[in-house]
């Protein structure tokens, strides 16, 4: 009987020791490891700013798979003057626009630990040609309305507010109590499929539309609170 009681006592000690070890290991994890998403992890880095910087603070959020940095980075900054928050993403290769929004959404809990997202003022994407699904959607809607002709920038922005992009973005922004106030495409222009490789080398354009839109500095969305 004593042997049985002693064995039970040992088991309890082992269980408690394991639990304590796991708690210590959890506490000692690097603070920048925030969230596992399947086989990937989002980590953050606080950017160094000098006194002349326009921002009071800035963080970079990287996506990792194992020890490899994936081709997707979010840069988030807070302005000194107004405290507005600005989000900019970067990737070298094309990616589906729906995947971009999912990645941003997955990063929000970590970003919210550093920034007040009620002050989110803008989101900046790469050029539209980087997003196959977006290029196909917008090109189709544009052709139905204007054909292949160029229109003024003002008319193009008006078109965007009635496009599938605007519906998609406002649905994404709804949980943040935001909506799109303005679309910005610096030096906006149309490009034919035969010229895509000038902007995206070494890419298979088989599924791309015959024409799409581009801008030298990407696509900028100015945001406002929903009323």
Residue pairs with C-beta under 8 A, 6 or more apart in sequence:
32 43
32 44
32 45
33 41
33 43
34 41
34 42
34 43
34 44
34 109
34 110
34 113
35 41
35 42
35 106
35 109
35 110
37 106
39 65
39 66
40 63
40 64
40 65
40 70
41 63
41 64
41 65
42 61
42 62
42 63
42 64
42 106
42 107
42 110
43 61
43 62
43 64
44 59
44 60
44 61
44 62
44 110
44 114
45 59
45 60
45 61
45 62
46 57
46 58
46 59
47 57
47 58
47 59
47 60
47 75
49 55
49 56
49 57
49 58
53 80
54 79
54 80
54 81
55 77
55 78
55 79
55 80
56 78
56 79
56 80
56 83
57 77
57 78
57 114
58 75
58 76
58 77
58 78
59 75
59 76
59 77
59 111
59 114
59 115
60 73
60 74
60 75
61 73
61 74
61 75
61 76
61 107
61 110
61 111
62 69
62 70
62 72
62 73
63 69
63 70
63 72
63 73
63 103
64 70
71 91
71 92
71 93
71 95
72 89
72 90
72 91
72 95
72 100
72 103
73 89
73 90
73 91
74 87
74 88
74 89
74 103
74 104
74 107
74 111
75 87
75 88
75 89
75 90
76 85
76 86
76 87
76 88
76 111
76 114
76 115
77 85
77 86
77 88
78 84
78 85
78 86
78 115
78 119
79 85
79 86
83 116
83 119
84 119
84 120
84 121
84 122
85 115
85 116
85 117
85 119
85 120
85 121
86 120
86 121
86 122
86 123
86 124
87 104
87 111
87 120
87 122
87 123
87 124
88 123
88 124
89 100
89 104
89 123
89 124
89 125
89 126
90 126
91 126
91 130
93 130
93 203
94 129
94 130
94 131
94 132
94 200
94 203
95 130
95 131
96 131
96 132
96 133
97 125
97 131
97 133
97 134
97 168
98 133
100 125
100 131
101 168
101 172
104 123
104 172
105 172
108 117
111 117
117 176
118 176
118 177
118 225
120 176
120 178
120 223
121 222
121 223
122 220
122 221
122 222
122 223
123 220
123 221
123 223
124 218
124 219
124 220
124 221
125 131
125 218
125 219
125 220
125 221
126 218
126 219
127 199
127 214
127 215
127 216
127 218
127 219
128 134
128 135
128 138
128 185
128 212
128 213
128 214
128 215
128 219
129 135
129 191
129 196
129 199
129 200
129 212
129 213
129 214
130 200
132 207
132 208
134 165
135 208
135 209
135 212
135 213
136 207
136 208
136 209
137 163
137 164
137 165
138 160
138 163
138 164
138 165
138 212
138 213
139 209
139 210
139 211
139 212
139 213
140 209
141 159
141 163
141 164
142 159
142 213
143 211
145 159
146 159
148 190
148 211
150 189
150 190
151 159
153 185
153 188
156 185
156 188
156 213
157 182
157 183
157 185
160 166
160 183
161 180
161 183
166 180
169 180
169 221
170 179
170 180
173 179
173 180
173 223
174 226
177 225
177 226
178 223
178 224
178 225
178 226
179 223
179 224
179 225
179 226
180 221
180 222
180 223
181 222
181 223
181 224
182 221
182 222
183 219
183 220
183 221
183 222
184 219
184 220
184 221
184 222
185 213
185 215
185 219
185 220
186 215
186 216
186 217
186 218
186 220
187 215
187 216
187 217
188 213
188 214
188 215
189 213
189 214
189 215
190 211
190 212
190 213
190 214
191 199
191 211
191 212
191 213
191 214
192 210
192 211
193 205
193 208
193 209
193 210
193 211
193 212
196 203
196 205
196 208
196 212
197 203
197 205
199 214
